[in-house]
Amino acid sequence: MHSKTLLLLVLCSILCKSYADESDTCKTATETAGQCIVIRQCASLYALLIKKPMSQADTNLLRRSHCGFEGNIPKVCCPNEADTMANRAPIPGDDVLPSNTTNLLPDTADCGIDTGKRIVGGESTELDEFPWMALIIYDLPNSRQGYGCGGVLISKRYVLTAAHCLKGKGLPKTWRLSAVRLGEYDKDSDNDCINNGFTKECLKSPPIDVQVQERIAHENYDPEDPDQKHDIALLRLRKEVEYTDYIKPICLPLLESERQKTYSGANLTVSGWGQTENRSSSNVKLKLVVPVKSNANCNSIYKDANRKLSEQQLCAGGEKNKDSCKGDSGGPLMTISIDEYGDAIWYAVGIVSYGPDPCGTPGWPGVYTRVSKYMGWILRNMKP
C-alpha cells in the first residue's frame, strides 16, 4: 500500500467525526473563532499530527478540530491568528509562526517539485530544473531595463529575495525594481534549447514578466549595517501566476522539523544567473553544490573583516572558484528533504546575502539569510 494512502487512512481514523458545516469560518476545539482549512496549512495542528509518538490528548484535539474534507484531505478548524496573538504577551519574533497560515503558502503537494534531471564554478541546469527561480528586473535610465538580482517564487503572488536588492547600499539610485521574470533558462535567447545527446530539447512555453505590486523589505534591515542582518524581502506580484512545467513554487520550512535544522556540514545547492569567473553574468541558469559551515567557523573567518554572523544567518562555500556571486543576490540556497509521504521536496534554506570579493576566494564562504528564522515575518507580511 502506498504511504500516502496509508497516511490518509490513519487520518480518517483519527478525524472520524462527521461535520455538517464545511464553511470557511468555524469554532475551534476551545470554542474560539477559526477557519476550516486543509490540515497542512494549519501550522499548530499539523505539528501535532506529525509528532511521534502522538499522545492521546493530541489525538483527541485533532478529532475535535475536524471540520470536513477537501477531496480526501482532512480539514481542521484552525485558530485565527488574532485570537492566538491576543493571548501572547511578547511581540512575536521573526521565527514565531502565526497559528493560522490560511492559503498563503502552497501545500507540499504543489511546491518544491523539481521535474528536471551566477554561480562561480557551477554547471548548467536542465530546462525545467529549479522552476521557482526568478530574475528581478529593474527600470534603468533612458527607458532601459536590466537584471540585478535573483529571487525565488514561493506562491502564486510572492517572490522571496534579499532586502539589499530593494534598498542596498550598492544599488544604483537610478534603478527601480519593477518586475520579475519567471520560467527563464537562457536570458540571452528567445528560443531556449539544450542538446541532450542526440536530441534537442526546447522550452514548450516562453518565460513571463510579471509586474511587482508591492516591495516589502524587512523593517529592521539597514543598508549601512556591515553584518547585513535581516537581509530578506518579499515582492508581491500584480497578479497570480499560473503554475507550469517551468514555473512552480519552492517549499518553505513551515514544519518545526525543517525549521530546527542547522545544516552544518551538509551540502546544499545554490542556483542563479550571477557573475561567473569568466564573464559578468551567465546567460543560462547555473547550479552549484556548496558545503555549509558552522557559524562559529564563519565568525572566526569574518572577524578579520570586522563582520559577525547572527543565528539568523548561515554560511556556505569557501572553495576556490565555487561560490554564489553578485548577480545571484536574493537567490536561494536549497536542500532536498523527504516528506511524510516519502517524496523528495525542495526547500529554501537561505537567501544569498553577501560574500568575499572576489567571489570564490578560497577559505571565505558566502553568507546567506537563514529562511527558517524568518518564517513568522514572511507569513505576517503576506496576504491573499
N, C-alpha and C positions, 0 to 999 in steps of 0.2 A: 504494500500500500504506500502511495506517495506520501512524503512527510507533510505536505500541505493539507492533504485530505485528512490525515490522522489528526493534525492540529485542529482543523475545523470541527471534527467530531468531538474532540476534547472540549473545545469552546462551547459547542452546543450542549454538552452535558453539564457544563458549569452554568452557562447562561440559559437555562432551560425555561425561565419564566416567560410566558407569552405577554405581549404588551400591545394593547389596542391602539394607543395613540402614538404614532411614529412621527409627529411633527417635530420641527427643529427645537422648540422650547420644551423643557421638561423639568420635573422635580428630581433632585438627586436623592441618594440614599439617606442623606442627612437633612432632607426637606429644604434645601436651598435651590435657587434658580440655576438651571443648567441648560446645556444644548445637547441634543441627541445626535451623536456623530459616530463615525467608524472608530472602533476602539484604538487603532494605531495612531489616530490623530489626537488622542487624549493622553498627554504625557503621564499624568499622575496615575491613571488606571492601567495604562499599558505597562507601566513599570511594575505594577503588582502582578500582571499576567505572566511576565517573563521571569519573575522571581523563582529561584529554585533552592529549596523546596517552597511551594506555595502553602501558606498557613491556612487553617480553616477560616480564620477571620477575613483574610484576603479573598478567599473563595466566596464567602457569604456577601462581602461588599460588592464583588463583581456581579454576583447573581442579582442583588438588589438594584444594581445600576443598569441592568439590561433594559433597553428601550426599543429593540427591534433589530432588523437586518437590512443591509444593503446588498442585495443579491444573497450570497451565502455568508457574507462577512457580518459578524455581530456588531451592533451599535450599542453605545453606553451613554448614560446621561452624565455628561462631563461638567463639573462645576465651572461656573463663569469666573473668568479671571478677576473681575472686580470684587466679587464676593470673597475670593481666596485672599487677595491682596489686602482687603479691608481688615483682616484678622492678623496680618503680619506687621509687627512693629517696625522693623528696619526697612529702609528703602531697598527694593530688590536689586541685587548686583547684576552685572552683565551676564553671569552664568546661571542666574535663577530663572528657570523656565516658567512662563505662565502656565497655569494648570489646564487651560483650555486653548489648544493650538488651532482649533477650528479647521478650516481647509487652507490655511496659509501655505503649508508645505505639502508637496506631493507625497503620496504613500510610497513605501519602498517597492511596491509593485510597478511604479511608474518612474522612479528615479534611480540613478546610478547604474542603469543598464547600458553596457557598452557592447555593441554588436561587432565592433572591429577586432580583427585579429591583430621664445627666444631662449633657446636653450643651448648653452655652450657645451659642445661635445655630445649633443643629442642626436637621435635618429628620427627619420621621418615617420609619421603615424600613418595608419590606414585612413582611407577617405572618411569612414564613419566612426573612427576611433575618437573617444572623448567628445561626444556630440554636445556637451554642455559648454564647451569653450566659446568665449565671446571676445571679440575685438572691440575696443572702445574708440569711438570716432569723435574727433574734435573739429570744430569750426576754426579755421585759421584765417589770418588776414588775406585780403584780396579774393574773398569768396572761394578759398581753397578748403580742402578737408584732409585730415591725416589721422593716422593711428598713433596712440601714445601709451596705451596700457592694455592689459588684458582683464578678463573677468570670468565669472562662471555663472551659468544660468541655474537658479535654484527653484524657480516656479514659473508659471506662465506669465507673471508680471514683474519678476525681480531678478536682477543680476547682482551678485556679490563681488566686490572689488576692494581695493585699498583706498583709504581716505586720502593718501597723498596724490592719488590720481584725480581727486577733485580740487584739492587746495594745497598741494605740496609746495615746498619751498622752491623746488626746481622746475615747477610747472610754469611755462611762459604765461605772463599776464594776458597776452593777446589770444590765448587758446581758450575755447569754450567747449566743454563736454556736451555733445548734442545727441548722440545716438549710439547704438551698439549693433554690431554685425554678428549674426548667428548663422550656423551651418556652413562656415567657411573652411576651406582647406588651403588653397593656393590664392593668396590675396593679390597676386600679380596676374592672375589668369581669369578670363570669363568662362572658361570651359575646363573645369578641374578634372584631371585624369591621372591615373598612375598605371604603370605596367606591372602586372603580376605574372611573371614568367612569360608565357607566350600570348597572354591575353591583356587587353586594355580595359580598365575599369574607370568609369566616369561618374561624377555626381549625377543623380537622377533628378535633382531639383537644385536650383541656384540658391546661394546664400541670400539672406534677407537683412535689410537695415531697418531697425525699429527705433523711433524717436524716444528720447528719455523725457518722462513727465516730471520726475522728482529726483533730486540728488540729496542723499542723506548720509553725510559724514558723521562719524562718532563725535558726540558733543565734547568729549574730552581730548580729542586729537589736537595736538599743537604742531604746526609745520616746523616750528623752530626747535622742537624737542630733539636733541641728538639721539635719544633712545627710541624715538618713533613709536611710543606707546599708543595703543588704541588706533592702530592704522587699519581701519576697517570702514567700509561704506556700503550702502545699498543704492541701487538705481532702480526706480520704479518705471516700468515701461509704459508708454502711452496706451498700448493695447495689449491684450493677451496674445501670446504666440501659440501657434499650433505645433504640437509635437510631431516630428517626422523621424526618419531614419538618421537624419543629420542634426536634428535639433531636439535635445532631451535634457532634462534637469539632472544635476548630480544630487545625491543624498547629503543631508547634513547630519551631524551627530546628535540626534534628538534623544536617543536612548541613553540611559545612565551608563550602560555597559560600554558604549562607544565614547562617552564624554570622559570616562575615567582613565582612558588610555593615555600614556605619555609618549609612546612610540620611540623612546630612547633605544638606540641600537637597531631599529627597524630600517628597512629600505623602502622608501616611498617614491612616488612618481610625480614629476613636475612637467607641465606642458605649456607651450606657447609659441609665439612667433617672434620672440625678442631678439635682441642683439646677439650675434654669434661671434666666434673667434675670427671669422674671415670676411664679415660684411656687417653693415649697420643693423640689418634685421634679416630674418629668414622669410622667404616668400611662402613656404609651406609650414604647416603645423608640425612641431617637433615634440619629442618626449625624451625624458631622461630620468634614470633611477638614481636617487641620492640617499646616502645614509644619514639618519637622524642622530645628532649628537646630544648629550645631556646638557642641560642649561648650565651646570657647573663647569663643564668643559668649555662651553662657548663663552661664559663670562671670564674664564681665565685667559681666553684669547682676546676678546673685545675690550678688556680693561686697558690694553695698550693703546686703544683708540678712544679711551675715555667714554666707553658706552657700556651699558649694563642691561641684560635681558631680564624681563619680569616673568612671572609664571604665566602671563597671557601671551607669551611669545615662545617660539622654539626655533632651532636652527638645524640646518641640514646641508650636506655637501662638504666642501673643503678639499676636493680632489682637483688636481691640475686640469684646467680647461673643461671642467664639468660643473656647471652652475646655472642658476637662473640669472637673468641679466636685466638691464634697464627696461627694455620693451616688454618684459614678462611681468612687470609690476601689476599687482592685482590679480594675477592668475593663481590657479590652485596648486597646492601640494596635496596629493591624493593617495588613498590606500584602498585596497580591496578587503572587504570583510564578509564573512559568511553569515547570512541572516538566519532567523529561526527556522526557515524552510530548507536551509542547506544551499541557498542560492548565493552566488558571488555578487556583491553590490559594491559600487564605488562610492566612497565618502570623501568630502572635502575636509582635510585635516588642517591646512594652513593657507594663508594668503601671502604671496610674495611681497615683502616689505622693503628690505634693503640688504646690501651685501658689500663685499670688498670691491675696490676699484684698483686695477682692472678685475673684471669678473673672472671666476675660475682660478683665483690666486690660491696656490697650494696651502693648506692648513687654515684657510679662512672660510668657514661655512657661511651660507646665506641665512638671513633672518626672516622668519615668517610670523605673521599674526596667527595665534592659535584659535581656530574657529570654535572649538568646544567651550572656550571661556567667554564666548560672546553670543551663545545661543539665546539667552534671555533677551539681550539687546536686539538681536535680529528679529525675534518674534514680536517684541513690543513695538517695533518700528515698521512692521508690515501691516497691510490692510488688504481686505478682499479686492 
